């Protein structure tokens, strides 16, 4: 009997997500800003996709990459928020084991893709500023499509070991995840096995991808700044640098919460668990909400097209 029970629990059919441990009484109140951010993210990113599709003048590399970013943000936020809100509103905490691993894969896969898209956008800015006359011949539609495919394949392949390894481990301690979604380390830490392979691979991947992508972006902007400072007038320098501001703001909006979440999770052992979980949620919610706002406000073509839509509706 006991052997049978142990065997059943070693391969749990479901996990229990606690939401934000220690703040259960405030779940309904916490859901209000979370739901608001999710609504803004959905509306903003669909608006970006609609405007780029409807406006032929926006059919260029920069806006194609922006659409890839919008799709990534939509998938990323939708992978977590609906289940999170069901926990907050209906106390629906159970999640199927396979669904948990699927959510884990989608979250980390699309985070890796977002990082790759930011590199692609830095490449676009580099070519546009350092080689303006060759921009349309270097970043042709087929090249943009190949870059997009490479970003998707990279994200999909490097994250694949996460769920594959997690599925192999026996789970005999508990099936309760002290988190609001199936975060990689939160899941594998429940295993009653040596999980160093998962732990080391996660650390390696975090440092490798952030270092590699950070280096590409840094090199691109070093060359961009050199080209900008070589321009003859201050107005020309400001105007050229202005085309990079949106991209830099998006990088900061993505990297600051990511870095803070990673450092508190790995090294903040004295930090309260509810703070860990809140930061992890902010990390997944804030960039998808801010990205369309940043590009909508900073990019004249998108701003003008949006105002035109509202003007026509008003008429």
VOPAGU-2260 file (C-alpha; in pm, 1 decimal, decimal comma):
REM VOPAGU-2260
SITE   aa  ch    i         X         Y         Z
SITE  UNK   A    0       0,0       0,0       0,0
SITE  UNK   A    1     270,2     239,6      97,4
SITE  UNK   A    2     469,9     146,8    -213,8
SITE  UNK   A    3     169,2     221,0    -429,0
SITE  UNK   A    4     118,1     559,9    -265,0
SITE  UNK   A    5     485,1     647,4    -306,8
SITE  UNK   A    6     475,0     548,0    -672,8
SITE  UNK   A    7     164,6     759,4    -732,8
SITE  UNK   A    8     322,4    1062,6    -570,8
SITE  UNK   A    9     655,9    1015,0    -746,3
SITE  UNK   A   10     474,5    1101,9   -1070,8
SITE  UNK   A   11     212,3    1358,2    -966,0
SITE  UNK   A   12     -73,9    1414,9   -1206,9
SITE  UNK   A   13    -116,9    1772,1   -1084,7
SITE  UNK   A   14      74,2    2050,3    -912,3
SITE  UNK   A   15     -76,6    2307,6    -677,8
SITE  UNK   A   16      16,7    2672,6    -743,3
SITE  UNK   A   17      -3,5    2886,8    -429,9
SITE  UNK   A   18     -21,8    3222,4    -609,3
SITE  UNK   A   19     176,7    3466,8    -398,5
SITE  UNK   A   20     263,8    3285,0     -73,2
SITE  UNK   A   21     196,4    3490,7     237,1
SITE  UNK   A   22     -28,4    3736,4      52,9
SITE  UNK   A   23    -326,7    3508,0     -10,2
SITE  UNK   A   24    -561,6    3750,4     167,3
SITE  UNK   A   25    -459,5    4025,2     -76,6
SITE  UNK   A   26    -491,1    3815,4    -394,3
SITE  UNK   A   27    -806,6    3994,0    -513,5
SITE  UNK   A   28    -645,9    4336,5    -464,8
SITE  UNK   A   29    -319,3    4226,9    -629,9
SITE  UNK   A   30    -520,0    4099,2    -926,2
SITE  UNK   A   31    -643,1    4452,4   -1008,1
SITE  UNK   A   32    -304,8    4600,6   -1121,2
SITE  UNK   A   33    -207,7    4266,2   -1276,5
SITE  UNK   A   34    -529,0    4249,5   -1479,5
SITE  UNK   A   35    -487,9    4615,8   -1578,9
SITE  UNK   A   36    -131,0    4556,7   -1700,9
SITE  UNK   A   37    -241,5    4247,8   -1892,5
SITE  UNK   A   38    -527,7    4437,5   -2058,3
SITE  UNK   A   39    -291,0    4719,4   -2161,4
SITE  UNK   A   40     -41,2    4463,6   -2296,0
SITE  UNK   A   41    -308,2    4285,3   -2503,2
SITE  UNK   A   42    -461,2    4607,1   -2637,7
SITE  UNK   A   43    -125,3    4776,0   -2703,5
SITE  UNK   A   44      41,7    4484,0   -2881,6
SITE  UNK   A   45    -263,0    4404,9   -3096,7
SITE  UNK   A   46    -277,5    4775,0   -3188,2
SITE  UNK   A   47      87,5    4765,9   -3299,1
SITE  UNK   A   48      20,5    4456,0   -3514,0
SITE  UNK   A   49    -293,6    4613,7   -3665,5
SITE  UNK   A   50    -126,1    4946,8   -3748,0
SITE  UNK   A   51     179,8    4784,0   -3909,2
SITE  UNK   A   52     -44,6    4552,9   -4114,6
SITE  UNK   A   53    -269,7    4835,4   -4232,4
SITE  UNK   A   54       0,4    5095,0   -4308,7
SITE  UNK   A   55     213,8    5005,5   -4616,0
SITE  UNK   A   56     478,4    5265,5   -4524,3
SITE  UNK   A   57     554,0    5062,0   -4209,7
SITE  UNK   A   58     634,1    4745,4   -4404,6
SITE  UNK   A   59    1006,8    4754,6   -4328,3
SITE  UNK   A   60    1261,4    4564,1   -4115,9
SITE  UNK   A   61    1226,4    4778,7   -3802,7
SITE  UNK   A   62     848,1    4730,0   -3792,9
SITE  UNK   A   63     866,6    4360,3   -3879,5
SITE  UNK   A   64    1094,2    4311,0   -3579,3
SITE  UNK   A   65     854,2    4522,2   -3372,9
SITE  UNK   A   66     571,0    4287,9   -3476,7
SITE  UNK   A   67     779,6    3987,5   -3371,3
SITE  UNK   A   68     831,2    4157,3   -3033,8
SITE  UNK   A   69     455,9    4222,5   -3004,5
SITE  UNK   A   70     369,8    3857,0   -3077,3
SITE  UNK   A   71     631,6    3742,7   -2825,0
SITE  UNK   A   72     488,3    3975,6   -2561,1
SITE  UNK   A   73     134,2    3852,6   -2628,4
SITE  UNK   A   74     234,3    3487,5   -2589,9
SITE  UNK   A   75     450,4    3560,5   -2284,4
SITE  UNK   A   76     180,0    3744,6   -2092,1
SITE  UNK   A   77     -97,0    3504,4   -2199,5
SITE  UNK   A   78     111,4    3204,6   -2085,9
SITE  UNK   A   79      87,0    3319,8   -1724,9
SITE  UNK   A   80    -189,5    3574,8   -1659,5
SITE  UNK   A   81    -509,9    3376,0   -1727,7
SITE  UNK   A   82    -404,7    3096,9   -1488,0
SITE  UNK   A   83    -274,6    3349,7   -1235,4
SITE  UNK   A   84    -603,9    3539,2   -1236,8
SITE  UNK   A   85    -797,4    3213,5   -1194,3
SITE  UNK   A   86    -590,1    3152,5    -878,5
SITE  UNK   A   87    -653,9    3505,0    -750,2
SITE  UNK   A   88   -1027,8    3515,1    -832,2
SITE  UNK   A   89   -1151,3    3154,9    -812,1
SITE  UNK   A   90    -882,6    2983,5    -598,7
SITE  UNK   A   91    -827,4    2746,5    -894,4
SITE  UNK   A   92    -479,2    2633,1    -794,2
SITE  UNK   A   93    -446,6    2294,0    -960,0
SITE  UNK   A   94    -248,2    2260,8   -1281,8
SITE  UNK   A   95    -189,9    1939,8   -1472,7
SITE  UNK   A   96     169,5    1811,5   -1466,4
SITE  UNK   A   97     201,7    1826,1   -1847,4
SITE  UNK   A   98      31,9    2167,8   -1860,3
SITE  UNK   A   99     277,7    2293,3   -1597,6
SITE  UNK   A  100     576,4    2178,4   -1804,0
SITE  UNK   A  101     419,0    2330,3   -2117,3
SITE  UNK   A  102     374,3    2663,3   -1938,1
SITE  UNK   A  103     733,4    2641,7   -1810,5
SITE  UNK   A  104     859,3    2583,4   -2165,7
SITE  UNK   A  105     655,9    2865,5   -2323,3
SITE  UNK   A  106     759,6    3120,9   -2059,7
SITE  UNK   A  107    1133,3    3056,3   -2085,6
SITE  UNK   A  108    1127,3    2991,6   -2462,0
SITE  UNK   A  109     960,8    3326,0   -2538,8
SITE  UNK   A  110    1185,8    3509,4   -2292,8
SITE  UNK   A  111    1483,6    3375,2   -2491,8
SITE  UNK   A  112    1311,1    3478,9   -2816,1
SITE  UNK   A  113    1249,0    3830,6   -2683,4
SITE  UNK   A  114    1619,3    3866,5   -2607,1
SITE  UNK   A  115    1701,8    3753,9   -2962,8
SITE  UNK   A  116    1452,7    4001,0   -3112,3
SITE  UNK   A  117    1616,6    4287,7   -2919,0
SITE  UNK   A  118    1948,5    4184,7   -3078,8
SITE  UNK   A  119    1783,0    4182,1   -3423,5
SITE  UNK   A  120    1643,2    4531,3   -3359,1
SITE  UNK   A  121    1990,9    4651,9   -3258,4
SITE  UNK   A  122    2123,3    4509,9   -3587,4
SITE  UNK   A  123    1852,7    4698,9   -3776,9
SITE  UNK   A  124    1949,3    5027,9   -3604,1
SITE  UNK   A  125    2319,1    4961,6   -3677,8
SITE  UNK   A  126    2257,4    4904,5   -4050,9
SITE  UNK   A  127    2013,1    5199,9   -4073,2
SITE  UNK   A  128    2261,1    5445,1   -3914,9
SITE  UNK   A  129    2603,1    5311,8   -4018,2
SITE  UNK   A  130    2506,3    5193,2   -4370,1
SITE  UNK   A  131    2191,7    5394,9   -4456,1
SITE  UNK   A  132    2228,8    5365,0   -4833,7
SITE  UNK   A  133    2253,4    4984,8   -4813,2
SITE  UNK   A  134    1983,6    4932,1   -4548,6
SITE  UNK   A  135    1714,5    4814,6   -4791,3
SITE  UNK   A  136    1957,6    4585,1   -4977,8
SITE  UNK   A  137    2109,6    4429,3   -4661,3
SITE  UNK   A  138    1790,2    4376,5   -4458,8
SITE  UNK   A  139    1564,8    4245,4   -4735,3
SITE  UNK   A  140    1241,4    4062,1   -4650,8
SITE  UNK   A  141    1401,7    3715,8   -4693,6
SITE  UNK   A  142    1688,9    3817,8   -4462,2
SITE  UNK   A  143    1443,1    3948,5   -4200,8
SITE  UNK   A  144    1247,5    3621,3   -4227,4
SITE  UNK   A  145    1568,5    3417,8   -4178,3
SITE  UNK   A  146    1664,8    3627,2   -3874,2
SITE  UNK   A  147    1315,8    3573,1   -3730,0
SITE  UNK   A  148    1339,0    3197,9   -3793,2
SITE  UNK   A  149    1684,3    3184,8   -3630,0
SITE  UNK   A  150    1549,2    3367,4   -3322,1
SITE  UNK   A  151    1257,4    3121,0   -3294,0
SITE  UNK   A  152    1476,9    2812,7   -3342,5
SITE  UNK   A  153    1736,3    2935,6   -3092,8
SITE  UNK   A  154    1474,7    3004,9   -2827,2
SITE  UNK   A  155    1296,6    2675,4   -2888,8
SITE  UNK   A  156    1607,4    2458,4   -2887,6
SITE  UNK   A  157    1804,0    2602,6   -2593,9
SITE  UNK   A  158    1499,8    2586,4   -2361,4
SITE  UNK   A  159    1394,4    2233,7   -2464,8
SITE  UNK   A  160    1613,8    2064,2   -2195,7
SITE  UNK   A  161    1416,1    2248,0   -1922,8
SITE  UNK   A  162    1091,8    2044,9   -1954,3
SITE  UNK   A  163    1271,3    1729,0   -2069,8
SITE  UNK   A  164    1489,0    1721,6   -1757,6
SITE  UNK   A  165    1200,5    1829,3   -1531,5
SITE  UNK   A  166     989,3    1539,1   -1660,8
SITE  UNK   A  167    1263,1    1289,4   -1568,9
SITE  UNK   A  168    1287,1    1383,6   -1200,7
SITE  UNK   A  169    1083,4    1199,8    -934,5
SITE  UNK   A  170     864,8    1430,0    -722,3
SITE  UNK   A  171     816,6    1267,8    -381,9
SITE  UNK   A  172     840,7    1565,3    -146,0
SITE  UNK   A  173     534,7    1769,7    -231,4
SITE  UNK   A  174     336,8    1882,5    -532,8
SITE  UNK   A  175     285,7    2236,3    -397,8
SITE  UNK   A  176     466,2    2507,8    -596,7
SITE  UNK   A  177     515,4    2828,1    -392,8
SITE  UNK   A  178     465,7    3043,8    -701,2
SITE  UNK   A  179     194,5    3188,3    -923,5
SITE  UNK   A  180     317,5    3006,1   -1236,7
SITE  UNK   A  181     542,4    2711,5   -1325,4
SITE  UNK   A  182     882,1    2881,3   -1308,1
SITE  UNK   A  183    1169,6    2646,1   -1390,8
SITE  UNK   A  184    1358,1    2638,2   -1059,8
SITE  UNK   A  185    1036,9    2654,4    -854,3
SITE  UNK   A  186     929,0    2326,6   -1021,4
SITE  UNK   A  187    1256,6    2131,5   -1020,1
SITE  UNK   A  188    1328,1    2227,0    -658,1
SITE  UNK   A  189    1036,7    1997,2    -565,8
SITE  UNK   A  190    1220,3    1693,1    -706,0
SITE  UNK   A  191    1364,6    1439,9    -463,0
SITE  UNK   A  192    1671,6    1381,9    -680,9
SITE  UNK   A  193    2003,5    1542,7    -761,8
SITE  UNK   A  194    1892,7    1836,0    -978,4
SITE  UNK   A  195    2237,5    1988,5   -1028,8
SITE  UNK   A  196    2213,4    1926,1   -1404,9
SITE  UNK   A  197    1899,9    2142,9   -1426,5
SITE  UNK   A  198    2047,2    2402,1   -1191,9
SITE  UNK   A  199    2381,1    2432,4   -1374,0
SITE  UNK   A  200    2217,6    2434,4   -1717,8
SITE  UNK   A  201    1979,1    2709,7   -1606,4
SITE  UNK   A  202    2268,6    2919,1   -1473,4
SITE  UNK   A  203    2478,8    2855,9   -1784,0
SITE  UNK   A  204    2192,4    2949,6   -2015,8
SITE  UNK   A  205    2108,4    3268,0   -1823,8
SITE  UNK   A  206    2468,7    3390,2   -1830,4
SITE  UNK   A  207    2539,6    3266,6   -2185,0
SITE  UNK   A  208    2232,8    3422,3   -2350,7
SITE  UNK   A  209    2250,9    3749,2   -2155,4
SITE  UNK   A  210    2627,6    3780,3   -2221,1
SITE  UNK   A  211    2603,2    3687,7   -2589,8
SITE  UNK   A  212    2305,3    3910,7   -2663,4
SITE  UNK   A  213    2441,8    4190,2   -2442,3
SITE  UNK   A  214    2773,2    4180,3   -2633,9
SITE  UNK   A  215    2598,8    4201,4   -2973,8
SITE  UNK   A  216    2385,8    4494,8   -2858,1
SITE  UNK   A  217    2686,0    4671,4   -2699,9
SITE  UNK   A  218    2897,6    4630,2   -3016,6
SITE  UNK   A  219    2608,6    4755,9   -3233,4
SITE  UNK   A  220    2559,9    5066,3   -3019,6
SITE  UNK   A  221    2934,0    5133,7   -3000,4
SITE  UNK   A  222    2939,3    5151,6   -3379,9
SITE  UNK   A  223    2614,6    5353,9   -3382,6
SITE  UNK   A  224    2755,0    5611,1   -3136,4
SITE  UNK   A  225    3075,0    5641,6   -3340,6
SITE  UNK   A  226    2867,1    5710,1   -3653,0
SITE  UNK   A  227    2646,7    5961,1   -3466,6
SITE  UNK   A  228    2940,1    6158,4   -3322,8
SITE  UNK   A  229    3094,2    6181,0   -3668,2
SITE  UNK   A  230    2790,8    6373,2   -3798,1
SITE  UNK   A  231    2861,2    6741,3   -3867,1
SITE  UNK   A  232    2580,6    6914,2   -3673,0
SITE  UNK   A  233    2422,0    6877,9   -3331,3
SITE  UNK   A  234    2072,7    6862,5   -3482,9
SITE  UNK   A  235    2173,2    6574,7   -3709,8
SITE  UNK   A  236    2326,2    6389,9   -3413,7
SITE  UNK   A  237    2014,4    6435,2   -3198,5
SITE  UNK   A  238    1779,3    6337,5   -3480,2
SITE  UNK   A  239    1977,4    6022,1   -3559,2
SITE  UNK   A  240    2010,9    5922,7   -3193,7
SITE  UNK   A  241    1636,9    5982,9   -3151,0
SITE  UNK   A  242    1568,7    5684,9   -3380,3
SITE  UNK   A  243    1740,8    5460,2   -3122,4
SITE  UNK   A  244    1567,2    5589,3   -2809,1
SITE  UNK   A  245    1265,2    5355,1   -2836,8
SITE  UNK   A  246    1486,1    5050,1   -2873,5
SITE  UNK   A  247    1705,7    5152,4   -2579,3
SITE  UNK   A  248    1396,9    5211,0   -2360,7
SITE  UNK   A  249    1262,7    4865,2   -2450,7
SITE  UNK   A  250    1599,6    4707,7   -2362,9
SITE  UNK   A  251    1597,2    4881,4   -2023,6
SITE  UNK   A  252    1231,1    4785,6   -1961,8
SITE  UNK   A  253    1319,8    4420,4   -2029,9
SITE  UNK   A  254    1663,7    4394,4   -1872,2
SITE  UNK   A  255    1618,8    4577,8   -1539,9
SITE  UNK   A  256    1327,6    4361,3   -1410,3
SITE  UNK   A  257    1497,8    4048,3   -1553,5
SITE  UNK   A  258    1827,3    4121,2   -1380,0
SITE  UNK   A  259    1656,1    4208,5   -1052,8
SITE  UNK   A  260    1442,8    3892,5   -1065,4
SITE  UNK   A  261    1742,8    3672,3   -1146,2
SITE  UNK   A  262    1963,7    3816,9    -871,4
SITE  UNK   A  263    1696,0    3799,6    -601,1
SITE  UNK   A  264    1604,3    3442,9    -701,5
SITE  UNK   A  265    1960,8    3311,3    -710,5
SITE  UNK   A  266    2127,8    3510,1    -432,6
SITE  UNK   A  267    1854,8    3677,9    -226,4
SITE  UNK   A  268    1813,3    3393,5      22,3
SITE  UNK   A  269    1703,4    3632,8     296,0
SITE  UNK   A  270    1441,3    3800,1      77,8
SITE  UNK   A  271    1079,0    3707,9     162,2
SITE  UNK   A  272     928,0    3454,5     -79,4
SITE  UNK   A  273     631,1    3678,6    -164,4
SITE  UNK   A  274     877,8    3946,6    -279,3
SITE  UNK   A  275    1051,5    3690,3    -505,1
SITE  UNK   A  276     719,9    3595,0    -663,4
SITE  UNK   A  277     602,8    3955,3    -705,7
SITE  UNK   A  278     929,1    4051,3    -878,3
SITE  UNK   A  279     904,3    3744,6   -1104,5
SITE  UNK   A  280     551,5    3850,8   -1204,2
SITE  UNK   A  281     655,7    4211,6   -1267,2
SITE  UNK   A  282     938,0    4075,2   -1484,7
SITE  UNK   A  283     683,2    3898,6   -1709,5
SITE  UNK   A  284     415,9    4170,5   -1707,1
SITE  UNK   A  285     588,4    4507,3   -1726,4
SITE  UNK   A  286     783,9    4470,2   -2057,3
SITE  UNK   A  287     479,7    4346,0   -2258,9
SITE  UNK   A  288     282,0    4640,5   -2120,9
SITE  UNK   A  289     552,9    4904,6   -2177,0
SITE  UNK   A  290     687,2    4798,8   -2517,9
SITE  UNK   A  291     384,1    4907,8   -2727,6
SITE  UNK   A  292     351,1    5227,2   -2520,2
SITE  UNK   A  293     718,9    5315,5   -2577,8
SITE  UNK   A  294     698,5    5254,9   -2953,2
SITE  UNK   A  295     354,6    5415,2   -2978,8
SITE  UNK   A  296     474,6    5736,1   -2811,1
SITE  UNK   A  297     826,7    5752,7   -2953,6
SITE  UNK   A  298     768,4    5640,3   -3315,2
SITE  UNK   A  299     616,6    5920,1   -3524,3
SITE  UNK   A  300     477,5    5693,2   -3797,1
SITE  UNK   A  301     289,9    5474,0   -3546,3
SITE  UNK   A  302     174,0    5775,1   -3345,1
SITE  UNK   A  303      44,6    5953,9   -3654,7
SITE  UNK   A  304    -136,0    5643,4   -3781,7
SITE  UNK   A  305    -295,5    5588,8   -3439,2
SITE  UNK   A  306    -413,4    5951,9   -3423,2
SITE  UNK   A  307    -548,3    5916,5   -3774,9
SITE  UNK   A  308    -752,7    5612,4   -3672,7
SITE  UNK   A  309    -902,1    5794,5   -3373,4
SITE  UNK   A  310    -968,7    6106,6   -3584,7
SITE  UNK   A  311   -1160,1    5904,3   -3843,8
SITE  UNK   A  312   -1360,5    5736,4   -3568,9
SITE  UNK   A  313   -1438,2    6077,1   -3420,2
SITE  UNK   A  314   -1560,7    6200,5   -3755,7
